[in-house]
Amino acid sequence: MRYFRIEGDRTSDYTGYIDGSYKWGLPGIICPACKATWSAGSKAYPSVDLTPVAALADFEKARAEPLDEYERLCELVLPLLPSGALLEPGATFGPFVGRAQGRFGPLVSPDPWWLMVQREVLEKLQAEGLRGLKGCPTALRFRQSNSPELLELEILPMGRLHPDCLPTNRKPACPRCGHNSTSLPHDLMLDATTLPSHLDLFRLADYSSVIICTERFVDTCLRLGLDGVVFHPLPTRQN
């Protein structure tokens, strides 16, 4: 099986623009061990409804909190997460709320860690038997008539980069908070032993801004004439 990275096609003629934020999110953290103050935020779970949580206001404002407070909030969220979900500081939940305008393609990736589809496109992809495609409603306000219905794909963190594409002098992640100070390499290589066999779309667990798909996903999109994104092939390594 071959694998590809998905990114928005910046050369296309689509003019679509989206601005906003998710309804809820975990705070960033202040780690007592490595002293880092950080938030990643590219792990998003738009299907997760936090309204059953009593302290809902704790998830409505972006901020940094001490690590023990962050861990307390994680415990409140854990029972509501989909299977396979991972949390990190800044992880987000619920629909994306904001405004949109312009002309959108069948596949929409405003940022590298974010993938949306028009509803009829998702139905076509699911009818083709692609695995793990879960579309979630957005709360976007369009300043135009005949606006599309954009759904956000909930993309689970599953695979990892192979150590051979990472710097040999990299610092280990903080054992207390998990902070990884190693930047995303320019040339990516996937660790084949970590890649899921049951999904055609996932994001990396260690660099969750990177969205990965199988060649089955690519072939289906090309055959159906679905554009708006580009696919970059990535090598894999077993050991």
C-alpha positions in Angstrom: 0.0 0.0 0.0 1.2 3.5 -0.9 0.6 6.5 1.2 0.2 10.2 0.4 0.2 13.5 2.3 -2.9 15.7 1.6 -2.5 19.5 1.3 -4.6 22.3 -0.1 -4.1 23.1 -3.8 -2.8 26.7 -3.7 -2.7 26.9 -7.5 -6.4 26.2 -8.0 -8.9 28.9 -9.0 -11.1 28.3 -6.0 -11.6 31.5 -3.9 -13.1 30.0 -0.8 -12.1 31.6 2.5 -13.0 30.4 6.1 -12.3 32.2 9.4 -13.4 31.2 12.9 -12.7 28.8 15.7 -14.0 25.6 17.3 -16.7 25.8 19.9 -14.7 24.2 22.7 -11.0 23.4 23.4 -8.5 22.3 26.0 -6.2 24.9 27.3 -2.5 25.1 26.6 -0.2 24.1 29.4 2.7 25.3 31.6 4.8 22.3 32.3 6.6 22.2 35.7 9.2 19.8 34.3 10.5 21.2 31.0 9.2 24.8 31.7 7.6 24.9 28.3 4.3 26.8 27.7 2.7 25.2 24.7 -0.4 24.3 22.8 -0.6 22.3 19.5 -4.3 22.3 18.6 -4.2 20.2 15.4 -6.0 17.3 17.0 -9.6 18.2 16.4 -12.7 16.2 17.2 -15.7 18.0 15.7 -18.1 15.1 16.6 -17.5 15.6 20.3 -20.3 17.4 22.1 -19.1 18.8 25.5 -22.5 20.0 26.7 -22.8 17.1 29.2 -19.7 18.5 31.0 -20.7 20.5 34.0 -17.8 23.0 33.9 -18.4 23.9 30.2 -17.0 27.4 30.6 -13.5 25.9 31.3 -13.4 24.9 27.6 -14.6 28.1 26.0 -11.5 30.4 26.4 -8.1 29.9 24.9 -5.4 30.1 27.6 -2.5 28.3 29.3 -3.1 26.4 32.5 -0.8 24.5 35.0 -0.4 20.9 33.9 -2.5 19.5 36.8 -5.4 21.6 35.8 -5.1 20.6 32.1 -5.0 16.9 33.2 -8.2 17.5 35.3 -10.0 18.8 32.2 -8.8 15.9 30.1 -10.5 13.5 32.5 -13.8 15.3 32.0 -13.5 14.9 28.2 -12.1 11.4 27.9 -15.5 9.5 28.2 -16.9 11.5 25.3 -14.0 10.9 22.8 -14.3 8.5 19.8 -12.3 5.3 19.8 -8.6 6.0 18.9 -8.7 9.7 19.9 -5.6 11.2 21.6 -5.6 14.5 23.5 -3.0 17.2 23.6 -2.9 20.8 24.8 -5.1 22.9 22.6 -7.2 19.9 21.3 -10.5 21.1 20.0 -14.1 19.8 20.1 -17.5 20.5 18.5 -18.3 22.3 15.3 -16.1 24.9 13.7 -17.9 28.2 14.1 -17.2 31.2 11.8 -17.8 32.8 8.4 -17.1 31.7 4.9 -17.3 33.1 1.4 -16.1 32.4 -2.1 -16.1 29.4 -4.3 -15.1 26.1 -2.8 -13.8 22.9 -4.4 -15.1 19.4 -3.7 -12.3 19.0 -1.1 -11.3 21.9 1.0 -8.1 22.2 3.1 -7.7 25.8 4.4 -4.8 24.7 6.6 -2.6 21.6 6.4 -4.2 20.0 9.5 -7.8 20.6 8.3 -9.9 18.8 5.7 -13.5 19.6 4.7 -15.7 18.2 2.0 -19.0 19.1 0.4 -21.8 16.8 1.6 -22.5 15.2 -1.8 -18.8 14.6 -2.2 -18.6 12.7 1.1 -21.5 10.6 0.1 -19.7 9.7 -3.2 -16.6 8.7 -1.3 -18.4 6.6 1.2 -20.3 4.9 -1.6 -16.9 3.9 -3.0 -16.2 2.0 0.2 -13.5 4.2 1.6 -12.9 3.5 5.2 -13.0 5.9 8.2 -14.7 8.9 6.6 -16.7 10.7 9.2 -18.3 14.0 8.2 -19.3 16.5 11.0 -21.5 19.6 10.6 -19.9 23.0 10.7 -21.4 26.3 11.9 -20.3 28.5 9.1 -22.1 31.7 8.0 -21.9 32.3 4.3 -22.1 35.8 2.8 -23.6 34.6 -0.5 -26.5 32.7 -2.0 -26.2 29.1 -3.1 -23.6 28.4 -0.4 -22.3 24.8 -0.2 -22.8 22.6 2.8 -19.3 21.9 4.1 -18.6 19.0 6.5 -15.4 18.7 8.4 -13.8 15.2 8.3 -12.9 13.9 11.8 -9.4 12.5 11.2 -8.0 10.3 13.9 -4.3 10.3 14.9 -2.9 6.9 14.1 0.5 6.8 12.3 4.0 8.1 13.1 7.1 9.3 11.3 10.0 6.9 11.0 12.9 7.9 13.2 15.3 7.8 10.2 13.8 11.1 8.8 14.2 12.9 12.1 17.4 14.7 13.2 19.9 12.4 15.0 20.6 15.1 17.6 16.9 15.8 18.4 15.9 16.2 22.1 13.6 13.6 23.5 10.0 14.6 24.3 9.4 15.8 27.8 8.5 12.7 29.9 6.0 14.8 32.0 4.0 16.7 29.4 5.1 15.0 26.1 6.3 18.3 24.5 8.2 17.6 21.3 10.5 20.4 20.3 11.6 18.8 17.0 10.2 20.6 14.0 8.5 18.7 11.2 11.2 17.5 8.8 11.2 18.7 5.2 11.4 15.1 3.8 8.9 12.8 5.5 9.1 9.0 5.9 6.4 7.0 7.5 6.9 4.2 10.0 5.1 1.3 8.3 4.7 -0.5 11.6 2.5 2.3 13.0 0.2 2.8 10.0 -3.5 1.7 10.4 -4.8 -1.1 8.2 -8.5 -0.2 8.7 -8.4 3.5 7.6 -8.0 5.3 4.3 -7.6 8.7 6.0 -5.8 9.5 9.2 -3.4 12.1 10.7 0.0 11.4 12.3 -0.1 11.0 16.0 3.4 12.6 16.5 2.9 15.4 14.0 -0.8 15.8 13.8 -0.8 18.7 11.4 0.1 16.1 8.7 -2.9 14.4 7.1 -2.3 11.0 5.4 -4.4 9.0 3.0 -4.0 5.7 1.1 -3.5 5.2 -2.6 -7.1 3.9 -2.6 -8.3 7.3 -1.4 -6.2 9.1 -4.1 -7.3 6.8 -6.9 -10.9 7.3 -6.0 -10.6 11.1 -5.9 -8.9 11.2 -9.2 -11.4 8.9 -10.8 -14.3 11.0 -9.6 -12.6 14.2 -10.6 -12.5 15.6 -7.1 -10.0 18.5 -6.7 -9.1 21.3 -4.3 -6.2 19.4 -2.7 -3.0 17.8 -3.9 -1.5 14.5 -3.0 2.2 14.0 -2.2 3.6 10.4 -2.1 5.5 9.5 1.0 8.0 6.7 1.5 7.6 4.1 4.2 10.1 2.0 6.2 9.6 -1.1 8.3 12.6 -1.0 10.6 
